[in-house]
Amino acid sequence: MAYVIIFLISILLNISNSFSNNEKPIRISIYPTIIERGIVGSSTKIINYKTISNSSYKTLGDLLSKHSGIFFENLYYGMDAKSTVRMRGFGEQASRNIMILVDGVRLSDMTIAGANLSRIPIDNIHEIQILKGGSSTVIHGDGAVGGSINIITKNPNYLKDDVKIKSSFKSFNTKENSISINKNINDFILQTFASTTDSKGYRENNKFENDTFQFNLSYLKDPLNRYSTIINYSDEYTGLPGSITLTDFYTRPRFVRSGSIDSFAEEKIQSWKLNNEKKITRGKALTTIKYEEKDQKTSSMYSGVNIKAKTDLSTYTLSSKLNKKFTYNNLYMDTNIGFDHYNSTYRAIGNNWAGTPYHNIASQKIVEPFGLIKFSNITNPNIEYEAGFRQHYYDLDADNYTNKSSLLSRGRQNYAWSLGFNYNLDNNKNFFGHVARSYRSPRLDEIISLVNPNPTSTDIKHQYSYDIEIGHEIKLNNTNYSIALFRSLIKNQIVYNSAAFANQNFDPSIHQGIELEFDRLINPNLKLVSNLNYIDSYFTKGVEKGNQTPYVPRISGNSSIYYNFDNKTDFSLDYKYIGKKRSGNDPNYILSKSKSYQVIDFSVKRKTKNFIIKGSINNLLDKRYYTNLIKSYDDKSYVYPQPGRTLFLGLEVKF
């Protein structure tokens, strides 16, 4: 259906008599981000369009995991569904502490489910902004204790008319096809994108299907005002083979354990968004209104009973921000003020393992005003400072729809602040640091399970933390170095206690570590990019006292070599090391840690006129490894197996 829409649009464009002048592309910024790219004194990483384009054979999660301090381990190979981005010492709780945004608007919602990155095709991304640490809470709000990842889609500085068609094939009968069209028509800019993915999957019952469509229309009213309308749709099906025992991993890794043969998940998402960006004297204002509907279905077998669940989540978003630059006495000041408002409703209908039906509903409201100011002395511009504050108002209600009774009604307040500095010794050396307070409110599923005929709620305090980070960067002609040291004291950390079968507050917890990065341009055609990370993340009190955080490796690292053979051919070799990790659901350390693993990927890209051919060999050395080791109720080890060597071949045509 998406391709039919694209085809009709292309016909209408081709017969239009009001095309803009193609020889003079219009400088625009169709998707304004959150105004401020980062916080002074915090580790910030910008993944540019060239890097993203060269890595388009990877999933979005795999691309993110190449960068310092970020971990992404797929449950099921080749897809981002049912997986989580982890950062700054967060393992099992990462989906609630790392915020994922698209064009400055959060994907993370009121449930514990992580943001589904598979709904964001990597070929539709212009830039990725990674902000590490709790200071990102001041910019992005609730749920960014460990950091945030802001994904900017199709945001070129210069937009030209073009049509791009891509087709690729991967192992396990995986096929991806996409088409995008960009067109200028007088004062209007039209962007459309559609893609379809179909895969048999590595495991049995591991089928994956995903269709996405995006329609964007921007109106350049005048040089000062820009309006845009964005419509998104995605439809995804995922077969869920589940985890398998460690014994099965070594003997039959594609196996589906008993009871999971018919398990699947479906997700349909549709949204529309309105943006207005207005330039003002030495600044700009941005207003965003968004509405999104997410419909999900899951099904699985347990002891002969088909457990079904259908959940519907609707979210309204209103975000308004103002950026203003001015001077006062000898100070240069860059200010950002605004507020974010979210209103969500949730409905769950299904039956439990005993066949008992349920029907529960919930609603959540969040209002967060904030202010951020960056300033420096005009006479000494080598030092810049920043201070920010965000207030958090939160209300959550849940009801049993069957008997019309209230399950819970709670309201809370919280706040975040940050103070940071950058000190430029000269053009090549920079010291930075920050202190910050961050927060997060408990997710709906952490307080009460609405996929239950008779849910009971748990009183959980809001989590907050204190962060400190210092770092040093050196940028020379051909070599870049950076080091960042961080430590977080997390109060009331919300963690699932497997012994009590409930979420509880663990107070306090410590996350600390060192991140090292080294880049070198060996010669004009050869570049080395590498990083090494040490993270010590552990609990200090309660039943988990002294325990490391599950799924967080102490040692990890990445290294990539990029070689430009000629103006048309590029090669790259990527190496990833993930150290041993503590298993989940195992407070008494009954299981040994999961094994460390190393993966090497090789890729090649060749340009010929309007064609680009890409190929890759993933897991070049055919290493056998697994992710997410977890202890079962009978003390067995369960894992999610990953495949050995896999292949990719892609073709891109642009005209």
C-alpha positions in Angstrom: 0.0 0.0 0.0 2.8 2.4 0.9 4.4 1.9 -2.5 1.1 2.6 -4.3 0.9 6.0 -2.4 4.5 6.8 -3.4 3.9 5.9 -7.0 0.8 8.1 -7.2 2.7 11.0 -5.6 5.5 10.7 -8.1 3.1 10.9 -11.0 1.5 14.0 -9.6 4.9 15.6 -9.2 6.1 14.8 -12.7 3.0 16.4 -14.3 3.2 19.5 -12.1 3.9 22.8 -13.9 5.1 24.7 -10.8 8.4 23.1 -10.0 11.0 25.2 -8.2 14.4 25.9 -9.7 16.4 22.7 -9.3 19.7 24.5 -9.9 19.4 26.5 -6.7 18.6 24.2 -3.7 16.8 25.8 -0.8 18.6 26.0 2.5 16.2 24.6 5.0 16.1 22.6 8.2 12.9 20.7 7.9 13.1 18.9 11.2 14.3 21.3 13.9 15.8 19.5 16.8 15.5 20.5 20.4 17.4 23.7 19.7 20.4 22.8 21.9 22.6 19.9 20.7 24.1 19.2 24.1 24.9 20.5 27.5 28.2 22.3 28.3 30.5 20.0 30.3 28.8 16.7 29.2 30.0 14.0 26.8 28.2 14.6 23.5 28.6 12.6 20.3 27.2 13.6 16.9 26.9 10.8 14.3 26.8 12.5 11.0 25.0 11.6 7.8 28.2 10.2 6.1 28.8 7.8 8.9 25.2 6.7 9.0 25.1 6.2 5.2 28.3 4.1 5.2 26.8 1.9 7.9 23.4 1.4 6.3 24.0 -2.3 6.2 23.7 -2.4 10.0 20.6 -2.0 12.1 20.3 1.2 14.0 21.1 -0.5 17.3 24.3 -2.0 15.8 25.3 1.4 14.6 24.9 3.0 18.0 26.8 0.2 19.7 30.0 1.1 17.8 30.3 4.2 19.9 31.9 4.7 23.2 29.9 3.5 26.3 26.9 2.3 24.4 25.7 -1.3 24.3 23.0 -2.9 22.2 22.6 -6.7 22.1 19.8 -8.0 19.9 17.5 -10.7 21.3 16.9 -11.7 17.7 19.5 -11.2 15.0 19.0 -8.6 12.3 16.2 -6.6 14.0 16.0 -3.9 16.6 12.6 -5.1 17.9 12.5 -6.4 21.5 16.0 -5.0 22.3 17.3 -2.2 24.4 20.0 0.5 24.2 22.2 0.5 27.3 24.4 3.3 28.6 26.3 4.5 31.6 26.0 1.3 33.7 22.2 0.6 33.1 21.5 -2.9 32.2 18.1 -4.5 32.9 16.6 -1.0 33.6 18.1 0.7 30.6 14.8 1.1 28.7 13.5 3.3 31.6 16.7 5.3 32.1 17.9 5.9 28.5 15.5 8.2 26.5 15.1 7.7 22.8 13.8 10.6 20.8 13.0 11.3 17.1 13.4 14.9 16.0 13.3 16.1 19.7 10.1 14.2 20.6 10.4 11.1 22.8 9.6 7.6 21.7 9.9 6.2 25.2 6.4 5.9 26.7 4.6 5.2 30.0 5.2 1.4 30.0 8.5 -0.4 30.6 8.8 -1.5 27.0 11.9 0.0 25.3 11.6 2.3 22.3 11.3 0.1 19.1 14.2 1.2 16.9 13.1 -1.0 14.1 10.3 1.5 13.2 13.1 4.0 12.3 14.8 2.8 9.1 18.5 3.7 9.2 18.3 5.0 5.6 15.8 7.6 6.7 18.2 9.2 9.3 20.2 12.3 8.8 22.0 12.7 12.2 22.1 11.1 15.6 22.9 13.1 18.7 24.1 11.2 21.8 24.2 12.9 25.1 25.5 10.9 28.0 24.8 11.2 31.7 22.0 12.5 33.9 22.5 16.1 32.8 20.5 15.2 29.7 17.4 15.2 31.9 17.4 19.0 31.9 17.1 19.0 28.1 14.9 16.0 27.5 13.1 15.3 30.8 11.8 12.2 32.6 13.6 9.0 31.8 17.0 10.3 30.7 19.0 9.5 33.9 21.7 7.5 31.9 21.5 9.7 28.8 19.5 10.4 25.7 19.7 9.6 21.9 18.0 12.1 19.6 17.5 10.7 16.1 17.1 13.4 13.4 15.4 12.2 10.2 16.0 13.6 6.8 17.3 17.0 7.8 19.8 18.0 5.0 21.1 21.6 5.0 20.5 21.7 1.3 17.5 19.8 -0.1 17.6 18.8 -3.8 15.0 17.1 -5.9 15.7 13.4 -6.1 14.3 9.9 -6.1 16.2 7.2 -4.3 15.5 3.4 -4.5 17.2 0.8 -2.3 17.1 -2.9 -2.3 19.1 -5.4 -0.2 19.4 -9.0 0.7 20.7 -10.5 3.9 21.2 -14.0 5.3 18.1 -16.0 6.4 16.1 -14.9 3.4 16.0 -11.3 4.6 14.9 -8.7 2.0 14.6 -4.9 2.4 13.3 -2.4 -0.1 12.7 1.3 0.2 12.0 4.3 -1.9 12.2 8.0 -1.0 11.2 11.2 -3.0 12.2 14.7 -2.3 10.6 17.6 -4.2 10.5 21.4 -4.1 7.3 23.0 -5.4 7.4 26.7 -5.1 7.3 27.3 -1.3 6.5 23.7 -0.4 9.0 20.9 0.2 7.7 17.4 -0.1 9.5 14.3 1.4 8.1 10.8 1.3 9.6 7.6 2.4 8.4 4.0 2.3 10.2 0.7 3.2 9.3 -2.9 3.6 11.3 -5.7 5.4 10.7 -9.4 5.3 12.9 -12.0 7.1 12.7 -15.6 8.0 15.0 -15.0 10.9 17.9 -16.9 12.4 15.7 -19.0 14.8 12.7 -21.1 14.3 9.4 -19.1 14.7 11.6 -16.0 14.2 9.8 -14.4 11.2 10.0 -10.6 11.0 7.9 -8.3 8.8 8.0 -4.5 9.0 6.4 -1.9 6.7 6.9 1.8 7.3 5.6 5.0 5.5 6.4 8.6 6.1 4.9 11.7 4.5 6.4 15.1 5.2 5.2 18.4 3.8 6.9 21.7 4.8 5.7 25.2 3.9 8.2 28.1 3.8 5.8 30.9 4.5 8.6 33.5 4.4 12.3 33.7 5.4 11.3 33.7 9.1 8.5 31.1 9.3 8.5 27.4 8.5 5.6 25.0 9.0 5.7 21.2 8.5 3.3 18.3 8.8 4.6 14.8 9.3 2.6 11.6 9.0 4.1 8.2 10.1 2.8 4.7 9.9 4.5 1.4 10.7 3.2 -2.2 10.9 5.4 -4.9 12.4 5.2 -8.6 13.1 7.8 -10.5 15.1 7.9 -14.2 15.9 9.1 -14.8 19.4 11.1 -18.0 19.8 12.2 -17.0 23.3 15.4 -17.9 25.1 16.8 -21.4 25.2 18.9 -23.3 27.7 22.7 -23.0 27.5 22.8 -26.7 26.6 20.5 -26.1 23.6 22.7 -23.2 22.6 25.6 -25.5 22.0 23.6 -28.3 20.4 20.6 -26.7 18.6 20.8 -22.9 18.7 17.8 -22.3 16.4 15.6 -24.3 18.6 12.3 -22.9 20.0 11.7 -24.2 23.5 8.3 -25.9 24.4 5.4 -23.5 24.6 6.9 -20.8 22.4 6.2 -22.2 18.9 3.2 -20.0 18.4 4.4 -16.9 20.3 4.3 -13.6 18.4 4.0 -9.9 18.8 2.3 -7.4 16.5 2.6 -3.6 16.6 0.9 -1.0 14.5 1.8 2.7 15.0 0.4 5.7 13.4 1.1 9.3 14.2 0.9 12.9 12.9 3.0 15.8 13.9 2.8 19.6 13.3 5.8 21.8 13.6 6.3 25.5 13.5 9.7 27.1 13.6 10.0 30.9 13.7 13.2 32.9 13.5 13.4 35.9 15.8 16.1 38.4 16.4 19.2 36.4 17.4 17.1 33.3 18.1 14.2 31.1 17.2 11.0 29.6 18.6 9.8 26.0 18.0 6.3 24.5 18.7 5.5 20.8 18.2 2.1 19.1 18.5 2.1 15.3 18.1 -0.5 12.6 18.4 0.4 8.9 18.3 -1.6 5.6 18.5 0.2 2.4 19.3 -1.8 -0.9 19.0 0.0 -4.1 20.2 -1.0 -7.8 20.2 0.9 -10.6 21.8 0.2 -14.3 22.0 1.9 -17.3 23.6 1.2 -20.8 24.8 1.6 -21.9 28.4 0.5 -25.4 29.6 -1.9 -25.6 26.8 -3.5 -22.2 27.4 -3.2 -19.5 24.8 -2.3 -16.3 26.6 -3.4 -13.3 24.7 -3.0 -9.6 25.3 -4.1 -6.5 23.3 -2.9 -3.1 24.4 -3.7 0.3 23.0 -1.6 3.4 23.9 -2.5 6.9 22.8 -0.2 9.8 23.5 -0.6 13.6 22.9 2.6 15.7 23.0 2.8 19.5 23.2 6.3 21.0 23.2 7.2 24.7 23.0 10.7 26.1 23.2 12.3 29.5 22.8 16.0 30.2 22.0 17.4 33.7 22.5 21.0 35.0 22.3 21.9 38.4 23.7 24.7 40.3 25.5 24.5 41.8 29.0 27.5 44.0 30.1 30.5 41.8 29.3 28.5 38.5 29.1 27.4 36.7 26.0 24.3 34.6 26.9 22.5 31.8 25.0 19.2 30.9 26.7 16.6 28.2 26.1 13.3 28.1 27.9 10.1 26.1 27.3 7.9 23.2 28.5 7.0 19.7 27.5 3.5 18.2 28.1 2.5 14.6 27.6 -0.9 13.1 28.0 -1.3 9.3 27.6 -4.1 6.8 27.8 -3.6 3.0 28.0 -6.0 0.0 27.7 -5.2 -3.7 28.2 -7.5 -6.5 27.2 -6.8 -10.2 27.3 -6.6 -13.4 29.4 -4.0 -14.7 31.8 -2.3 -18.2 32.0 -5.5 -19.6 33.7 -7.8 -18.3 30.9 -9.3 -15.6 33.1 -10.1 -12.4 31.1 -9.2 -8.9 32.1 -9.9 -5.3 31.0 -8.0 -2.5 32.6 -7.2 1.2 31.7 -4.8 3.9 32.8 -3.9 7.5 32.1 -0.8 9.6 32.7 -0.1 13.3 32.5 3.4 14.9 32.6 4.1 18.6 32.6 7.8 19.8 32.6 8.8 23.5 32.3 12.6 24.0 31.9 15.2 26.7 31.4 18.8 26.5 30.2 21.4 29.3 29.9 24.9 29.2 28.5 27.1 32.2 29.1 30.7 33.3 28.6 32.7 36.5 29.2 33.2 38.4 25.9 36.8 39.3 27.0 37.6 35.7 27.8 35.7 33.4 25.4 37.8 30.4 26.2 35.7 29.5 29.2 31.9 28.9 28.9 29.5 27.9 31.6 26.0 26.5 31.6 23.2 26.2 34.2 19.9 24.4 33.7 16.7 23.5 35.6 13.6 21.4 34.9 10.5 20.9 37.0 8.5 17.7 36.8 4.7 17.3 37.5 3.3 13.7 37.2 -0.1 12.2 37.6 -1.0 8.5 37.1 -4.4 6.8 37.4 -5.4 3.2 36.7 -8.9 1.6 36.8 -10.4 -1.9 36.5 -12.8 -1.4 33.6 -14.7 -4.6 34.3 -16.0 -3.7 37.7 -15.5 0.1 37.3 -13.2 0.4 40.4 -10.1 2.5 40.9 -6.8 0.7 41.1 -4.5 3.7 41.9 -4.3 7.4 41.7 -1.0 9.2 42.3 0.6 12.5 41.8 4.3 13.4 42.2 6.7 16.3 41.7 10.4 16.2 41.0 13.2 18.3 39.6 16.5 18.2 37.7 19.4 20.7 37.5 22.8 20.8 35.9 26.0 23.0 36.1 28.7 22.6 33.5 31.8 24.3 32.1 34.1 24.0 29.1 37.7 25.4 29.3 39.5 25.7 26.0 43.2 25.9 26.6 43.8 26.6 23.0 42.2 25.6 19.7 43.2 22.0 20.2 42.7 21.2 23.9 39.6 21.3 26.0 38.7 20.5 29.6 35.0 19.9 30.5 33.0 18.9 33.5 29.5 19.0 35.1 27.5 18.2 38.1 23.8 17.4 37.8 20.7 16.0 39.5 18.3 13.9 37.4 15.1 12.0 38.1 12.7 9.5 36.6 9.1 8.6 37.6 8.2 4.9 37.8 6.7 3.4 34.7 3.1 2.1 34.7 4.3 -1.6 34.5 6.6 -1.1 37.5 3.8 0.0 39.8 1.0 -2.2 38.6 0.5 -4.9 35.9 -2.6 -4.2 33.9 -2.3 -7.4 32.0 -3.8 -9.2 35.0 -7.4 -9.9 36.0 -6.9 -8.6 39.6 -3.9 -6.3 39.6 -2.4 -5.0 42.8 -0.3 -1.8 43.0 3.1 -1.3 44.6 4.2 2.0 46.3 7.4 2.9 44.6 9.3 6.1 45.3 10.5 8.3 42.4 14.2 7.7 41.5 16.7 10.5 41.4 20.5 10.7 41.1 23.5 12.9 41.4 26.1 12.9 38.6 29.6 14.2 38.2 31.7 14.0 35.1 35.1 15.4 34.0 36.9 15.0 30.7 39.7 16.2 28.5 39.8 16.4 24.7 42.8 16.9 22.4 42.3 17.6 18.7 45.4 17.7 16.5 45.8 17.8 12.8 45.4 14.0 12.3 44.7 12.7 15.7 42.0 13.1 18.3 42.1 11.9 22.0 39.4 12.1 24.6 38.9 10.8 28.1 35.8 11.1 30.3 35.4 9.9 34.0 31.9 9.8 35.5 30.2 8.7 38.7 26.5 8.6 39.6 24.9 8.1 43.0 21.4 6.8 42.3 18.9 7.1 45.0 15.7 5.0 45.1 16.8 3.1 41.9 13.8 1.2 40.7 14.8 -2.5 40.2 12.8 -5.7 39.8 13.4 -7.9 42.8 13.1 -11.5 41.6 12.9 -12.9 45.1 9.9 -10.7 46.0 8.4 -10.8 42.4 8.0 -7.1 42.5 9.7 -3.8 41.6 11.4 -2.1 44.6 13.6 0.9 45.4 17.3 -0.1 45.9 19.0 2.8 47.7 21.6 3.8 46.8 23.4 2.4 43.7 26.7 3.4 42.1 27.5 3.7 38.4 31.0 4.9 37.6 33.5 4.4 34.8 36.1 5.7 32.3 35.5 6.2 28.6 38.5 6.5 26.2 38.4 7.5 22.5 41.2 7.6 20.0 40.9 8.6 16.3 43.8 8.9 13.8 44.0 9.8 10.2 46.9 7.6 9.2 47.0 9.0 5.7 44.5 10.7 3.4 42.9 7.4 2.6 43.2 5.5 5.9 41.5 6.3 9.2 41.4 4.5 12.6 38.5 5.1 15.0 38.6 3.3 18.4 37.2 3.4 22.0 37.7 1.5 25.2 35.3 1.5 28.2 35.5 0.5 31.8 32.2 0.5 33.9 31.7 -0.4 37.5 28.0 -0.5 38.2 26.7 -2.1 41.5 24.2 -2.0 44.3 25.2 -0.9 47.8 22.2 -2.0 50.0 19.4 -4.5 50.2 19.2 -8.1 48.8 21.5 -7.0 45.9 24.1 -5.4 48.2 27.5 -5.6 46.5 26.1 -7.2 43.3 27.1 -5.9 39.9 24.3 -4.6 37.6 23.1 -7.4 35.3 24.0 -7.2 31.6 26.7 -4.5 32.1 30.2 -5.6 31.0 33.1 -4.0 32.9 35.3 -4.0 29.8 34.2 -3.2 26.3 35.6 -1.6 23.2 35.3 -0.9 19.5 37.8 -0.3 16.7 37.2 0.5 13.1 39.5 1.0 10.1 38.2 3.0 7.1 40.1 2.8 3.8 39.3 4.9 0.8 40.7 2.8 -2.1 39.8 5.4 -4.7 37.1 8.1 -5.2 34.5 5.3 -5.9 35.4 2.5 -3.5 35.5 2.3 0.3 36.4 -0.5 2.7 35.8 -0.8 6.4 36.7 -3.3 9.1 34.8 -3.2 12.5 35.9 -4.9 15.7 33.7 -5.2 18.8 34.6 -6.7 22.2 32.1 -7.2 25.0 33.3 -8.5 28.3 31.7 -10.9 30.8 28.4 -9.8 32.3 26.4 -10.9 35.3 23.2 -12.8 34.5 19.7 -11.5 35.1 17.3 -12.7 37.8 20.2 -14.0 39.8 20.7 -12.0 43.1 22.6 -14.9 44.7 25.1 -15.4 41.9 24.1 -19.0 41.3 25.1 -18.8 37.6 28.5 -17.9 36.3 28.9 -14.8 34.3 28.2 -14.9 30.6 31.1 -15.4 28.3 32.9 -12.5 26.6 32.8 -12.3 22.9 34.4 -10.6 19.9 32.9 -9.9 16.5 34.5 -8.6 13.3 32.6 -7.2 10.4 33.9 -6.3 6.9 32.1 -4.1 4.4 32.7 -2.6 1.0 31.0 0.2 -0.9 31.3 1.1 -4.6 29.9 4.1 -6.4 29.2 4.1 -10.1 27.4 7.1 -11.6 23.9 7.0 -10.0 24.5 3.5 -8.4 25.9 2.5 -5.0 26.6 -1.1 -4.3 27.2 -2.2 -0.7 28.3 -5.6 0.6 29.3 -6.9 4.0 30.3 -10.0 5.9 29.2 -9.8 9.5 30.9 -11.9 12.2 33.7 -12.6 9.7 35.4 -15.2 11.9 32.2 -17.1 12.5 32.3 -16.7 16.3 29.5 -18.4 18.3 28.0 -16.2 21.0 24.8 -15.4 22.9 23.3 -12.4 24.7 21.2 -11.8 27.8 22.0 -14.7 30.1 19.2 -15.2 32.6 18.5 -17.6 35.5 15.2 -19.5 35.5 13.1 -20.5 38.5 14.8 -23.9 38.6 18.3 -22.4 38.4 18.9 -23.2 34.7 20.8 -20.9 32.4 18.8 -19.4 29.5 20.3 -17.3 26.7 19.4 -15.7 23.3 21.7 -17.3 20.6 23.2 -15.2 17.9 24.2 -16.5 14.4 27.7 -17.1 13.0 28.9 -15.6 9.8 26.2 -13.7 7.8 26.1 -11.9 4.5 24.6 -8.6 3.1 24.3 -7.2 -0.4 22.6 -3.9 -1.2 21.9 -1.7 -4.2 21.0 2.0 -4.2 19.9 4.0 -7.2 19.5 7.8 -7.2 18.1 10.0 -9.9 
